[in-house]
Amino acid sequence: MMNTMADLHSEHLFAEPTSTTTPALDPIKERTRAMAGSPDDRAQYVLDVPIAFDEYRRANKYIDALLARAKVSKKPGGLWIIGEGGRGKSFILERLLKRLKPVEGDHRRLCPVLYLTFEARPSIGEIYIRLLMQLGQDPRSLKGLSLKELRDTLRDAVKTTGVLLIAFDEAQHLWILASRKIKGDAGGALGATLKRLYDFLGVAFVFIGTPPLDEIRRQDEQTTRWPGLSFIKAFSYNDEYLGVLATLDQCLPMPEKANLIDSELSKSIFDSSRGSFRLLKMLLADAVRIASRKGNKRIFREDLAEAHFLVHCSEETPFGPVPLN
């Protein structure tokens, strides 16, 4: 027997929630709070603080447009966010999930964004079940349901909980390699199910993954349902990169700035981070932790050398020798 919405395992599915959007954190207050904390608190703040470089800003604008369209359209479209690891895709996703957290009312949950990530190619049923569990479904109630029953229950739950967008991280695992399929059907059976699910649910889809995902996108004609595309590239050593460093210098939870845009220091930082936003954040976070433990008011070149050693496990650093004593 197919489950109805009354069977959904949550007392928070039917009351009117207060808001769909979590208020943005005040960056000045968050920085002040981090500076009052431990060296580890300061380092974590550096890892978490959002920096709106061009590709990050562009992708977020695309997502905001999708969310607006999903409120008024049954086929709002979708977006592909593609880039190598460490380029900033995770920061874009984290911003979305923090900004649109589930909201609990007295009898109803409002959940504007659902999120799945994959380490291997999932089954169709696994996708349905994981989405339903995010919406409060008791997994025991799903036992024995057919794929059609799972899909119908998911449709009702998505409508009731106000879902606008589903984000699929590491989405390259959802698709068969394009070389194994004929042009126009790169996704195989699972890809075809995703297309039908999109038509069935009427919400926006965002696929996040590595460059092989773009090959699939280009070879499968059906992916025109989701026409948006945002490439997240590695940084080059240019004015944009220096602008990012200048912004980070203002954000670092230290009493004094480190002058990260100094010509020699900025080039060393670039060489250490290899154009990767993730490695840049890790380097600066460890440097802040090290400097804070020493009681320094700012991070120095030797702090960055120690941080490079910790991140890369290498004594040869762009900042000079590591003081190992």
JODACOR-V801135 format. One record per pair of residues at least 4 apart in sequence whose C-alpha atoms are under 8 Angstrom apart, sorted by the first residue. I is the first residue (numbers start at 1). GAP is how many residues later the second one is. Records with the same first field share a line. If there is no record, write none. Layout:
# JODACOR-V801135
I->GAP, GAP
This chain:
# JODACOR-V801135
1->144
2->143, 147, 151
3->4, 5, 138, 146, 150
4->4, 149, 152
5->148, 151, 152
7->130, 134
8->5, 128, 129, 130
9->127, 128, 129
10->97, 98, 126, 127
11->95, 96, 97
12->92, 93, 94, 95, 96, 97
13->92, 94, 95, 96, 97, 147, 148
14->91, 92, 93, 94, 95, 146
15->90, 91, 92, 93, 94
16->89, 90, 91, 92
17->86, 87, 88, 89, 91, 92, 93
18->85, 87
19->84
20->80, 81, 82, 83, 90, 91, 92
21->78, 79, 80
22->76, 77, 78, 79
23->76
24->75
25->4, 5
26->4
27->4
28->4
29->4
30->4
31->4, 14, 220, 221, 222
32->4, 221
33->4
34->4, 7, 8, 11, 219
35->6, 7, 218, 219
37->4, 5
38->4
39->4, 249, 250, 251, 253, 254
40->4, 249
41->4
42->4, 211, 243, 246, 247
43->4, 241, 242, 243, 245, 246
44->4, 241
45->4, 208, 240
46->205, 206, 207, 235, 238, 239
47->234, 235, 238
49->202
50->41, 45
51->5, 193, 196, 197
52->4, 5
53->4, 187, 191
54->4, 186
55->4, 175, 176, 177, 178
56->4, 32, 36, 176
57->4
58->4, 172
59->4, 22, 33, 171
60->4, 32
61->4
62->4, 17, 166
63->4, 16
64->4
65->4
66->4, 10, 11, 12, 138
67->4, 97, 98, 137
68->4
69->4, 7
70->4, 5, 6, 94, 95, 132, 133, 134
71->93
73->129
74->125, 128, 129
75->123, 124, 127, 128, 129
76->126, 127, 128
77->126, 127, 128, 148, 149, 150, 151
78->126, 127, 128, 129, 147, 148, 149, 150
79->126, 127, 128, 147, 148, 149, 150, 151
80->126, 127, 128, 129, 146, 147, 148, 149, 150
81->8, 125, 126, 127, 128, 148, 149, 150, 151
82->7, 126, 127, 128, 129, 131, 132, 147, 148, 149, 150
83->4, 6, 126, 127, 128, 148, 149, 150
84->125, 126, 127, 148, 149, 150
85->4, 125
86->4, 190, 191, 192, 193
87->145, 146, 147, 189, 190, 191
88->4, 144, 189, 190
89->4, 119, 143
90->4
91->4
92->4
93->4
94->4
95->4
96->4
97->4, 16
100->11, 12, 13
101->10, 11, 12
102->7, 8, 9, 10, 11
103->6, 7, 8
104->4, 5, 6
105->4, 5
108->53
109->26, 52
110->50, 51, 52, 53
111->24, 50, 51, 52
112->49, 50, 51, 52, 53
113->50, 51, 52, 53, 54
114->17, 20, 49, 51, 52, 53
115->16, 51, 52, 53, 54
116->14, 15, 50, 51, 52, 53
117->51, 52, 53, 54
118->4, 50, 51, 52, 53, 55, 56
119->51, 54
120->53, 54
121->52, 53, 54
122->4, 5, 51, 52
123->4, 67
124->4, 23, 66, 69
125->4, 22, 25
126->4
127->4
128->4, 22, 23, 26
129->4, 10, 13, 21
130->4
131->4, 23
132->4, 5, 22, 25
133->4, 5, 6
135->22, 23, 26
137->4
138->4
139->4
142->8
145->4, 5
146->4
147->4
148->4
149->4
150->4
151->4
152->4
153->4
154->4
155->4, 45, 46
156->4
157->4
158->4, 5, 43
159->4, 42
163->40
164->39, 40
165->38, 39, 40, 41
166->37, 38, 39, 40
167->38, 39, 40, 41
168->37, 38, 39, 40
169->38, 39, 40
170->37, 38, 39, 40
171->4, 36, 37, 38, 42
172->36, 37, 38, 40, 41
174->13, 16, 17
175->11, 12, 13, 15, 16, 41
176->4, 5, 10, 11, 12
177->4, 9, 10, 39
178->4, 5, 8, 9, 37, 38, 41
179->7
180->6
181->4, 5, 6, 7
182->4
183->36, 37, 38
184->35, 36, 37, 38
185->34, 35, 36, 37
186->5, 30, 33, 34
187->4, 5, 29, 33
188->4
189->4
190->4
191->4
192->4
193->4
194->4
195->4, 27, 28, 30
196->4
197->4
198->4, 5, 6, 7
205->21
209->4
210->4
211->4
212->4
213->4
214->4
215->4
216->4
217->4, 6
218->5
223->4
234->41, 42, 43
235->6, 40, 41, 42
236->5, 39
237->4, 5, 30, 33, 38
238->4
239->4
240->4
241->4
242->4, 19, 24
243->4
244->4
245->4, 15, 16, 21
246->4, 13, 14, 15
247->4
248->4
249->8, 9, 10, 11
250->7
252->5, 36
253->35
254->34, 38, 43, 44, 45
255->42, 43
256->41, 42
257->41, 42
258->40, 41, 42
260->5, 6
261->4, 5
262->4
263->4
264->4
265->4, 36, 54
266->4
267->4
268->4, 50, 51
269->4, 11, 49
270->4, 5, 10
271->4, 47
272->7, 8, 11, 36, 45, 46
273->4, 5, 6, 7, 10
274->5
275->5
276->4
277->4
278->4
279->4, 32
280->4
281->4
282->4, 29
283->4, 21, 24, 25, 28
284->4, 20, 23
285->4
286->4, 18, 21, 24
287->4, 12, 16, 17, 19, 20
288->4, 10, 11, 15
289->4
290->4, 13, 16, 17
291->4, 5, 6, 7, 8, 9, 12
292->4, 5
299->4, 5
300->4
301->4, 18
302->4, 17, 18, 20, 21
303->4
304->4, 15
305->4, 12, 13, 14, 15, 16, 17
306->4, 16, 17
307->4
308->4, 5, 6, 9
309->4, 5, 6, 7, 8, 13
310->4
315->6, 7
316->4, 5, 6
317->4, 5
